């Protein structure tokens, strides 16, 4: 746990008016907010808007949990109604960040959207499906402890694990466990667009009862004769050996493939597709960052917030800042999207994946970097 030493709390950040997501789409409402901001200074109109409707916010995206539907014994789908400023023009396969207030602290994680953008616009809702992990505090809380009506914070959809429109002529989905979550959004979208043709989907789970969306997948395979579903129970059949993929999908080399699941499966897929000389046909989505080491730790100074935090060498700079109450920029939290990059003003930090040390003047990804001695960040 990070030890926090607060030197001085800057009050300017609480009264600086932020840019508003969605302002270009709704200029009339944004104009009214601007007028309201001028007559309510130094308070922001956001302070009054949230009294009328918790989903109205000029500072951040928010949402309300409408429903929690159990999928399996350890997973659930959350139906969320986003507030003002959320764009429903996302792509199937993308993810969002979700923040939940637990024990007085906002906890953040990123989850794939399982809803289809084709239907989200009409319903004005989105869904995420979360699997409770033994080491995942927030995932367990989302699955078992969130009540309908709970207000959450949201980060805009992002991610490159998407499918082009129109879809390729032949597709292979290779998923395991909760890796099916971005793919179910693709399947739902393809089905609604009438493009679900010549698709093979190989999905692995410990048992049949552990398969998320099992009934929907079976119904989809029944309705669409060109969608071929292959379910594999790893407890009875063992894990899929990609070296023997020809036995399951003989024409896999000719298909565009989207794969999501445990790191070992993805690494095996990378080797298999590379050996076949068709790496361009493989599209991967990773849910966790692979860390190769840690820094030495030290005192992290957040220059703009005027705060200091003493951390060990395994705590990411993002976690350190959030533990101190600083609103850190973030995106995937996995070292992929570059949304969390900030300037390193002084000292050194280490990339937890590669062990590379960054020097003053460089820009660092705070979600996968840790202090390597005392350092100062431009945030």
Beta strands, then each sheet from edge to edge (+ up, - down):
strand 1: 3-5
strand 2: 61-72
strand 3: 75-82
strand 4: 95-102
strand 5: 105-112
strand 6: 126-131
strand 7: 151-158
strand 8: 171-176
strand 9: 199-205
strand 10: 227-233
strand 11: 256-260
strand 12: 282-285
strand 13: 298-302
strand 14: 307-311
strand 15: 341-351
strand 16: 357-358
strand 17: 363-365
strand 18: 369-377
sheet 1: 1+ 14- 13+ 18+ 15- 16+
sheet 2: 1+ 14- 13+ 18+ 15- 17+
sheet 3: 5+ 4- 7+ 2- 3+ 6-
sheet 4: 10+ 9+ 8+ 11+ 12+
end
